Amino acid sequence: MGIGAGALSAPQLSAAVAAPPMHVDREHFPGDIHYRTADFDVAGILGAKGIRTMDRTTALAVSTSKLLHDKIAYQQFIPSERVGFVVGTSTGSIRSTSDFTRDSLVQERPFLVNPALFPNTVMNCAAGQCGIWFKARSVNATISGGRLSGLLAFKYALQMLRRRYADLLFTGSVEELCPQTAWAYRQLIHHERRRPAPLGEGCGMFALSRSADVVVGAGPAVAEILALQYGRYFQDLRTDPAAAPDGVRQCLAEALDQAGIGPEQIERCILCGAADIGNDELERQAVARMFGSDMPVHGSELLEQFGDTYSATFALNLGWLLARLGQSKEQGPRYGLLLTTSKDGHVGCLVVRVSGEAS
């Protein structure tokens, strides 16, 4: 899609590219699935110093944070002790963990592994490196929740802000593309657990604050979070599919009640489960029951544009939603909603309000 928030302003559909990504050996990737690779120069964004042992997950997170950090003029208003990071991820870098584990088995004894690569195997490596790079000394957390990781990162960050543990939290989620995930994804498609969509990677980061008066280089705050609702609203999609839509609808209703708005005020709904067989139909059915069939619903086209980015899905979809709401020609505030679900009954919903042009 590109680099920076501007890449989401006018996304164009394009044919899925079959070639595996350039940053690793292509022969290690299955050739019968398509890919959406994040094409960016780590050294061009971060400089050449300190990136030699950085893995893909950390590079994506730190580079995205650098773009956001440079855009926000907060340093003279908020001390580093009140700035932190909350990063959602599936398991950290699957490739780093797998490669390091393999080296411990196949290299000569006694365990001739590269110790410089060990920090990459820790799940919170990306969040920790973000805090180190930008001298953020408040909350530093990694949230792992599968496809719901992005929403859960927001939930955690909002709790920290409400409890005044921080004044500004860089919050988002990240997913890397590597041979291990590609082969696993291929198996999920074979067993009819995922749709045969392109496999992608990416990172989306947002600056969250309690106050609407945050000073940013591009103007005032882009959006306001009106509600975040999360919980287990049904037992299991595979064993009780009939009860699931009502559970998701209940989550939507509670989120709207928390936001203090009616269903008719929502302008767009973004669905994050388009890649998962069963969840896509569930989310669409629940939204139709709540908002009616005329509600603009987006999910499948975003899956085609971004690829399946798993734990980064929520953050990238939120960026797309804010860009669309900010481009609306209608007067007054505009409201949008993101919905994400899991097969074991966990449902999350975020309601946002945009009053000015998103940037």
Secondary structure, 3 states (H helix, E strand, C coil): CCCCHHHHCCCCCCCCECCCCCCCCHHHCCCCCCEECCCCCHHHHHCCCCCCCCCHHHHHHHHHHHHHHHHCCCCCCCCHHHEEEEEECCCCCHHHHHHHHHHHHHCCCCCCCCHHHHHHHCCCHHHHHHHHHCCCCCCEEEECCHHHHHHHHHHHHHHHHHCCCCCEEEEEEEECCCHHHHHHHHHHHHCCCECCCCEECEEEEEEEECCCCCCECCECCCCEEEEEEEEECCCCCCCCCCCHHHHHHHHHHHHHHHHCCCHHHEEEEEECCCCECCHHHHHHHHHHHHHCCCCCEECHHHHHHHCECHHHHHHHHHHHHHHHHHCCCCCCCEEEEEEEECCCCEEEEEEEEECCCCC
